[in-house]
Every structure is written in structure tokens, then in C-alpha cells.
């Protein structure tokens, strides 16, 4: 399945490794360093001029890539068809 992540960008759901919170309170120092490393390597693409609400990390045949998306992580999670994780077992 193909997942629309904002702007004109669509990616195969098989390539999605993780979906992270955007630059708000959900972004830890480790996450910011990880994303900065990808940015420095030219592996971070902002898919829309709108504000960043989430990051989609992919790992396809071209290597690891991060996409800054204006769509919330919860919405992208649902679009990708991921199952909910229940912390209560």
C-alpha cells in the first residue's frame, strides 16, 4: 500500500521503519540528534512548506531517509495501517 505523507509525497508502507513526533514536546534530545545527523547527510526532506508535525523514517533500497510531514503522527500511523500497541499486555 502507498501512504500519502503530505504535499505530493507518497511512500510504500513496506519502507516505513518508524513515525516520530514532530518538533514539539515529543522530540527528545536523542531524536533531535538522530534527525540532525540525517539532515547533515542530505537524507531529510521536508515534504510541504507547512509546519512539521511528524517525521517518517524509511529504510528502502536507497538507504535510510527521513521525511518531515505536516500530518500528525497519529494520522500517519492510521494511514499506514499499523496496529495499535497495547501497553497493558
C-alpha positions in Angstrom: 0.0 0.0 0.0 1.1 3.6 -0.7 0.9 6.1 2.2 0.4 9.9 1.5 2.6 11.8 4.0 1.8 15.3 2.9 2.5 17.6 -0.1 3.0 15.5 -3.2 4.9 12.8 -1.3 3.7 9.2 -1.2 5.8 6.2 0.1 5.3 2.5 0.2 4.2 1.3 3.7 6.7 -1.5 3.5 9.5 1.1 3.7 8.3 2.8 6.8 10.5 2.0 9.8 9.0 4.4 12.3 6.9 7.5 12.6 8.1 10.1 15.1 6.5 13.1 16.8 7.4 16.4 15.3 9.5 19.2 16.7 7.2 19.7 19.7 7.3 18.2 23.2 7.6 14.7 21.8 11.1 15.2 20.4 13.8 14.0 22.8 17.4 15.2 22.6 18.3 11.8 21.1 15.6 12.2 18.4 16.8 15.7 17.6 20.4 14.4 17.2 19.3 11.5 15.1 17.3 13.8 12.7 20.2 16.3 12.6 22.5 13.6 11.5 20.2 12.6 8.7 19.8 16.3 7.7 23.6 16.7 7.5 23.8 13.7 5.2 21.1 15.1 3.0 18.7 12.4 4.0 15.9 14.6 5.4 13.3 16.1 3.1 10.5 18.5 4.2 7.5 17.4 2.0 5.5 20.6 2.5 6.1 24.2 3.5 3.5 23.8 6.3 4.7 23.2 9.8 6.3 19.9 10.8 4.0 17.6 12.9 5.9 14.4 12.4 8.8 12.6 10.8 8.5 9.4 8.7 11.7 7.3 8.7 12.1 4.9 5.9 14.6 2.2 5.0 14.2 1.3 1.4 16.7 0.1 -1.2 18.1 3.7 -1.3 19.0 3.6 2.4 17.6 5.5 5.4 15.6 8.6 4.7 13.5 10.9 6.9 10.5 13.0 5.7 9.2 15.9 7.7 5.5 15.8 7.3 2.7 18.4 8.1 0.4 15.5 9.1 0.2 14.2 12.7 2.0 11.0 13.7 -1.4 9.5 14.8 -3.0 10.2 11.4 0.0 8.7 9.5 0.1 5.7 11.8 -3.6 5.0 10.9 -2.9 5.6 7.2 -0.1 3.1 7.2 -2.4 0.5 8.7 -0.3 -0.1 11.7 -1.9 -2.0 14.6 -2.3 -0.3 18.0 0.2 -1.4 20.6 -1.4 -2.2 24.0 1.0 -1.5 26.9 -1.3 -3.5 29.2 -0.5 -6.7 27.5 
